[in-house]
Each structure stands twice: as C-alpha cells, then as structure tokens.
Amino acid sequence: MVFTLGCAQRQAFFAVLPNADGSSGAITVSDNNQNSLLLDKPYAASEEKSGKIAPAVTNASDVQQVFGNALAAQPILPAHFRLYFERDTDTLTPESAQQYRAVFDDIKRRPVYQVEVIGYTDTLGTQAYNQRLSLKRAEAIRDRLIRDGLNARSISVAGRGELDPAVPTAPQTSEPRNRRVEITVR
C-alpha cells in the first residue's frame, strides 16, 4: 500500500506498508529531474521537496500518526474458509467443527458482512444425490450461523455437488478433501 501526502514543506510523501504477513510490494518514485528511488521494503519511504525526491525515514508509529484515519476507514478484506464433512453426511469432521469458531469469529468482527456458503461432495453416489447432499451441507452451515446469531439475509448458500473438486478423482472415488463447504466472508 502506498500513500501520498501533501503539506507546506513536503510536496509528496510515499510510504510502503507491510502486508499482513510482513512482506511488501515495491514502487519506484521519480521526480521531474528523472531521478528515481526504489521503495521495496516495509516502511521504505521517500518525500518530494522542491521537485526533488529523497529517502525518508518512517516506521509504524509515524504511519499511524499520519495516516491513522485513512487506515481505520479501510474495509476488512474478504476471508475464505474450508470446512470438511464426514462421508455421506452433513456432519462436520471434528477438526472442522473446531475451525467453525474461527469462521464465526471472523464474521462477527465485521460491522457489515455478506457470507457465501457453497457445498461440495466427492464422486461417490449419483450426480443427483451429490447435488442434494452438497446443498444440505451448505444449508447446515447456514443454519448453524443463524442459530449462533447471524442475520439470515446476509448468508447465501449453493450446492455444487461433485463439480469443482478440490482434488480431481475418478468417478465413484472417496476423497475426504472434496467433502467440504467453502465459505467466503465479505
């Protein structure tokens, strides 16, 4: 993320902010005299004064002070989750039952949210049966979210059956990683 700031002495200020994982992108800043400066590390910065660019020193505290209001106004980025099911059921695996809490907590931290739940199956059974089971899985997660206090109008569900497998397999193959719901939270 890059921000610019105009002020009396400083004509422009550029700062590279870190991603959530600590990495960052990079930008090249150029002035009218064709001088350029590569900013390729978190909190790398430059400023322009009198039409010339120069490196600048900044840190997380400085960025918060200057850009705090703009940063606070950013929307929360979408999140994606996968929960897995026991074979031929709409019952979550024990691991996914525990992970459900992370899904719910992510949704609750958002002042406004839209949740999309899409169910899938492996290739065991008929396509018609798998379509029904995939929808049943998505509906089970929606119903649980509603029971836990989320707004039903903010949750959409769909079933994709055995379409779009996470792990491609031959027909009539049991594959636990395909027995899932994918949840997108915006």
C-alpha positions, 0 to 999 in steps of 0.5 A: 500500500502506498500513500501520498501526502501533501503539506507546506514543506513536503510536496509528496510523501510515499510510504510502503506498508507491510502486508499482513504477513510482513512482506511488501510490494515495491514502487519506484518514485521519480521526480521531474529531474528523472531521478528515481528511488526504489521503495521495496521494503516495509516502511521504505519511504521517500518525500518530494521537496522542491521537485526533488525526491529523497529517502525518508525515514518512517516506521509504524508509529509515524504511519499511524500518526499520519495516516491513522484515519485513512487506515481505520476507514479501510474495509476488512478484506474478504476471508475464505474458509474450508470446512470438511464433512464426514462421508455421506453426511452433513456432519462436520469432521471434528477438526472442522467443527473446531475451525467453525469458531474461527469462521464465526469469529471472523464474521462477527468482527465485521460491522457489515458482512455478506457470507457465501456458503457453497457445498461440495461432495466427492464422486461417490453416489449419483450426480443427483444425490451429490447435488442434494447432499452438497446443498444440505451441507451448505444449508447446515452451515447456514443454519448453524450461523443463524442459530449462533446469531447471524442475520439470515439475509446476509448468508447465501448458500449453493450446492455444487455437488461433485463439480469443482473438486478440490482434488480431481478423482475418478468417478465413484472415488472417496476423497475426504478433501472434496467433502467440504463447504467453502465459505467466503466472508465479505 
